[in-house]
């Protein structure tokens, strides 16, 4: 049994990696910061969702080194110059210098924005080109940014919990979108969160020049600081990974002989804490959570439901198209069509109409940040899109497996088409069951994500300070294993789950 609290972690569905070496490629006009002008380069989104660019397509085919590359984790894809300027204004407080990009010779603009890494401004040649590129880049951002969450492992969960506790010790509840990307980037984001106010007060005033020049120098400075921090963290994290197995073995040796005693002690402390925490926690739930539950649940369910319905329709449409081809093509062509169907979840432009339903969260949940301090809407959007991709993959995989069982049994095209139709209905029935369960589980997890940090923050002064009274209860040998803050959060979580559970379909405490 785990002694760590895991109530606020959300496990994204597991997905195998994309099947193709290059997911999308083509020429794009982009703003070059070195030459301070626009130029055309050949860009490639690799299978690991790294963006690379070359001087030309010929340079790529000849095997030349890329002009540069960028992992897409942590980026935001912005649709307009005004949206980019708004993000830039928040980052460059006091530097209202406008966009650092010169005006583009075209109307089909889109931007890649990261607070501490290189910004990209692209200009596509047509609306269709922009649509395809945006779909590919959004897929890359989603997949790379949720890398850690999709592992769904105890190690990943423990890491995210440690980061969350680190921030809570500094009075920052709800890590939100800082927890996107691999471990070194998450640690870099948190460290930059601590550093940014200091840099703004001590470095920003010393930058001289015209507004646009000051802005460019400030962005460059942030990139260099982040690069330095990320390099140091990556090196130390790699060293820790080598020691981790040894440390884990030592910890297991320490826990195993005393596990029953540890669990008994944990329960005793939890019982004492519950007597102190339960009433204030329930009171806070009564005035701060329960009045808003119905509305928040509705807003959580609607976009993901629309997205999953779009996935269902897309799957049915693709299968119907396949059945139509079977009626007019050789039966042997079905194998190729089944392979094509299996790649649907890795076709960003095809899946984009489904994913766009999740973008509704950005508007519908906007009030949560002001009311509850919830800053994880991007994580919520990416999680819903991951769920859509996983269920599409499950549906296509199941259809492939069942169809292949009938390939050698059908007598002629007509019978095969009828059989595939029956397989489709069977898969759709399973999809309906799976999507209903997944949708409910998704909403339950995010209710905890939204409300638990709110409760912890409001209870901090009245309840959390009480933890010091119980430090003497933890034996010295158990001090590195039994964590009072974990037990305290379990108690608060239990109160939250009771409040949510009053409504129909509320989440249950984990075993």
N, C-alpha and C positions, 0 to 999 in steps of 0.2 A: 504493500500500500504506500502511496505517496504521502509524505508529510507536507508537501507544498500545496498552496492554494492554486487551483487552476480554473477558477470560475470565470475569469474575464478573458481567457484566451479563446481564439476562434480558429478552428482547424479548417483551412480551405481544402477543397477536394484535391486528391492527388491526381496528377496527370503525367504521363510519360512525355518526353521531350518531342518537339516538332520533328516531322519526318524529313524535311528538306534542308540541304546545306545552305541555300539562299532562299529566303522567303519572298523577297521582293527586291528589284533593282531597277535603276533607270536614271536618266539625267534630271537634275534639278538646278535651278538658279538659286544661289544662296549668297548671303552677305558675308564677305571675308573680313574679319576684324583686323588682320594684319595690313592688307592693302586698302582697307576702308572703302571697299567698293563691292559691286555685285559681280559674280562670275558663275560659270556653269561647271559643275563637276558631276561625276558618276557615283551615285550612292547605292549601297547594298545593305539590306537588312539580313544578317546572317542567321543561321538556324539557332544560335544561342542568343539571338536578339541583341547582338552588338551592331551598331551602325558604323559602317566604314565608308570612306569616300576616296575616290581616285581622280586623277587629272582627266581621264577619259575612259570610255569603255575599253578601248584598245589597251590602255595601261593595265586594266584588270585582267584582260585575256592573256596578256604577255607575262603575267605573274609578278608585276611590279609591286613594290611595297605601297600600302595605302598612304594617302596624304594625312590620314588621321583616323581615329576611331573613338567611339563613345559607347559605354554600356548604358542601356536605356533606363536602368533602375532609377527611381526617384524623380524622373522628369515629369513634366506636365505638358500636354499638347494643347496649345491655345489656338483659337480660331481666327482671331482678329488682332489688329494693331492696338485697339483700345483695351482689349483683354490683357494683352502683353504689357501695355503701359501701366495698367492697374497693378499687376503683379510686381512690376519693376518699381513702382512708387512705394510699395510696402517694404521692399528690400532696401531701397536707396532713400531712406527717410532724410528729408532735408535737402535732397538733390533733385529738384523738379526740372531735370534736364531733358525730359521727353525720351523718346526711343533712341538708343545708340545706333540704330540702323538707318542708313540713308534711304530715301524713298525708292521703292522698287518700281521697275518698269513692267508692271503687270498687276492684275487684281486678285490673283488666286494665292494669297498669302496664308501661311500658317507658321507657328512658332513652336520650338522646343525650349521649355524653361526649366531650369534647376537653380535654386538660390545660390549654390556654391560651385557650380560647374559651368562649362561653356554653354552659352546660349546660341540657338540656331534660329535664323530667320530664312524661310524658304519661300520661293515663288514658283508655283507650278505653271505648266503651259496651258492647262485647261481645267475646268471644273472636275472632269472625270479623273484626271491625273491626281489632282489634289485629294479627291475622295479616296482613291486607292492608296495613296501614300499615307494619308491620315489613318486609314484602317490598319495598315501594316505597322505603323509606328505605335499606335495605341495598343495593339496586341503585344508588341515588344515591351512597352512600358508596363503593361499589366503583368506579363509573365515574369519579367525580371524583378519587378518591385515586390511581388508576392512570393518570391523564391523561398524565403524562410517559413512563411505561414503554410505553404503547400507541403512542406516536409511532414507535418503532422507527427512530430516525434517529441518525446519527453525532453530531449536535449534542446530542441528549438523552443519549446514552451518554457523551459527553465531560463533560457537566455532572455526571452522577451519579458518574463517576470522580473528578472534581475534589473533590466533596464527600467522597467516601470517603477520598481521600488527605489531605484536611484533617483528618479525624478520626483517621486513622492516625498523623499527626504528633503527635497528643496522646495516643497510646497506646490509642485506641479502635478496635478492629477489628470489622468487620461493622456496617454502618450500619443494617441491619434496617429497622424500620418508620418510621424518620425520613425515609426517601426516598419518602414518600407525599404526593401533592398536586402542584400546579404549582411552578415554580422558586422564586418568592418564599417560599412556605410552607415548602419544604424548607430553604431558607437560614434562615428564621425558627426552625424547629424545632432546627436545629443550634446556632444562637446561643443559644436558650433553654436548650439542654442545657448550654452553658458557663456561663450566667448563674444557673441555678436553684440550684446549691449556694451561690453567693454571696448570693443573695436570701434563701435559707433561714437563713443564718447572720447576716446583717446587718439584714434587714427583719422577718422573722417574729417574733423576740423582742420587737420594739417594738410589736407589735399587741396592744392591751389589750381587755378586755371578757370577757363570757361565752364559753364554748367555741364555741357555734354562731355567735355574732356574729364572733368572731375568724376562724372558718373562712370566713364570708361575705366579710369584708374581705380576707382573703388571696386568695381566688379572684378577687375583683374587681380586686385589685392585679395579679395575674398576667395577667388579661385586658387591662388597660390597658397593661402593659408590652409584651405581645405585639402589641397593636394599633399601638403606637408603632413597634416594631421592624419590623413588617410594612409599615407605611406608608413608612418610610425605605427599606427594601430594595426595595419595589415601584418607588419613584421612581428609585432608582439602577439597578435592573435594566432599566427601560424606557429609560433613557438609554444603557445599554450596548448594548441591542438596536439602537439607531440607529447605533452605531459599529461593530457587529459585522461587517457586510458589508465595511466598509473594512479592518478589521484582518485579516479572512480573506483578502482579496485580496492584502494586503501579505505575509501569511505564505506564500501559494501562490507568489508571485513569488520569495520567498526559498528555498523548498524545491525548486521544479522544477529549476533548473540544477544543484543539488547532490544530488539525490535518490539517485543511485547511490552517491556517496561516503558519504552519511549511512547508507544501508543496510549498506554494507560495514563502516563503523565500528561500527555497532550490533551486527553479527554478531561482530566481533572482541571487543567488550566482553562480549557474551553468552557467548562461548566461555571467556573468563577467569573470569567469574562462575560459570559452570557448574562449573568445577573446584573452586571453593570451596564452592558451595551444594548441589550435587547430593547428596553423601553425607549431610550432616545432614538435608536435606529427605526423602530416602528413609528414613532412620532414623526420623524423626518420623512419617512415613506408616506405617511398620511397626508402631510401638507405639500410635500415636494414632488412625489412620484405618482401616487394613485390618481390625482385629478387629471394627469396628462397621459395616462397609460393608453386609453382607448384611441386617442388621436395618434400617438406615436406608433402604436401597433398597426393602425390602418396605413400610415405613411410608409412603414417598413415593408408591409406585405404587398402593396399595390404595384410598385415598379418591378419587384422581382417576379411577381405573378405574371405581369404583362410580358416580361422577358422570357419566362419559361413557356408561356403560351406561344410566343413567337418562335421559340426553338421547336416546339411540338409541330407547329404549322410548317416550318422549314423542313423538318425531317420528313413529314408526310408528303410534302411537295416533291422532295428529291426522290423518295421511293416511288411515288406515282410516275415520275418521269422515267425512272428505271424500268418500271413495269411496262410503260408504253414502248420503250425501246426493245424490250424482250419480245413483244408481239410482232415487231417488224425487223428484228435482227437475229443473227445466229445465236443459239443458246450459249455458245462458247464466249460470246462477248459479255456475258453476265459477269464473269470473273473480273474483267477490267472495270465494269461499272461498280462492282462491289468495292474494289480498291478505291475508286474515286469517291464513293460515298463515305468511306472510312476517313478520308482526308477532310471532310467537311468542317470539322471543328478547328482545323488548322488553316482555314481559308478566311482571313480577316474580313475581306470585303463581303463575303457571303454571310458571315456571322454578324456583321456590323449592325444590321437592323435590330437584331436581338439585343446586342450590347447597348445600343442607344437607349433602350428602355431604362437601364440602370442609371443613366445620366439624370433622370428625373429627380433622383435623390438630392442633387446639388441645389435644386430650388425648393423642393418640398420639405427638406430637413434643415433649411438655412437657419431657422429660428432656434435650433438646438444649441448652437454655439453660444448665443447670447444667454439663453435660459439655463442651460445645463453645463456650459463650458465644453461641449463636445466638439472636438476638432478632427474627427476621423472620417469625414464624409468621403474623401478620396479612397480610403481603405474600404469603406462600405461599398462604394461603386465597384471597385476592383474585385471584391469578394463575391458580389452578385454576378459579375461577368464570369468569374472563374466557375461558379456553380452552373451557369448556363453552358459553358464549354464542356464541363465534365458530364452533364446529363446528355448533351448531344453526342459526346464520345461513347457513353454507355449505350445509347440507343442504336447508333450505327454499328457498334461492335456486336451487340446482341443480334441485330438483324443480319449481319454478315455470318455469324456463327450458325444461326438457325437456317439461313438460306442455303448455305453450303451443304447442310445435311440433306437437302431435298434436290440438289442439282442432278444427282444420278437417278432419282426416282421418278421425276416428272416425265410424262410421255407427250412430248411436243410442247410448242410454245404456249398454246392456250392453257394447258394444265399447269405449266410452270407459272404463268402469269396469275392464275387463280391461287396457286399455292403461296406465291409471294404476297398476294393481297392478304391472305390469312395470317402470314407471318407478320406483316405490317400491323394488323389489328392487334395481334398478340403483344408486339413490342410497344404499341401505343398504350395498351392497357397497363403494362408494367411502367411505362413512363409516367402515366397519370398517378400511379401509386407512389413511385419514387419522388416525383416532383412535389407532391403534396407533403410528404414527410420532410423532404429537404427544405421546402419553403417554411414550414413551421419551425424546424430546427434553426434555420438561418435567422428568422425573426427573434426567436428566443435568445440566441447568442448575442445578438446586437442590442437587445433590450438591456442585457447585463452590461455590455460595453458602454452604453449611453448613461445608465443611471448609477452604476456602482461608483465611478469616480466622483460623481456629484454628491452621493451620500458620504463617501470617505472624507471629502473636503469639508462638508458641513459638520461632520462629527469629530473632526480633528481636535479642536480645542477642548471639547467637553469629554471625549472618550479616549482618544488615542494617547493622551498624556498619562492615562491611567496604567498604561502598559508597564511603566517603570516599577510599579508596585509589585509586579509579578516576575521580575527578573530573577529574584532569589529562588523562585520555584524551579527554575531550570538548572539541573545539575551541571557542573562545569564540564563534564565529559559529553553532555548533550548540547552544549551551547551552540555548536556549529551546525546542529542538525534540526533541533526544534526551534522554530522562529516564532517569536511572540506576535510579530506583525502578521504572519500568515494566519495564525489562529484568530487574531482580531478580525481580519478581513473575511474569514470564513463565517464568523458570527454576523457581521454586517450583511454579507451575501445571503445568509439564511433568512434574514429579515426582509431583504429585497425580494427573494424568491417567494416568500409567503405573500407579500403584497401583490406581486405579479400573478401569483397563482390564484388569487381571488377571482380574476377574470378567467373566462373559459379558455382553455388551451395554454395556460401559463406554463413557464418552464419549471422543471422539477430540479431539485438539488441533485448534484452528481454523486454517484456512489464512490 
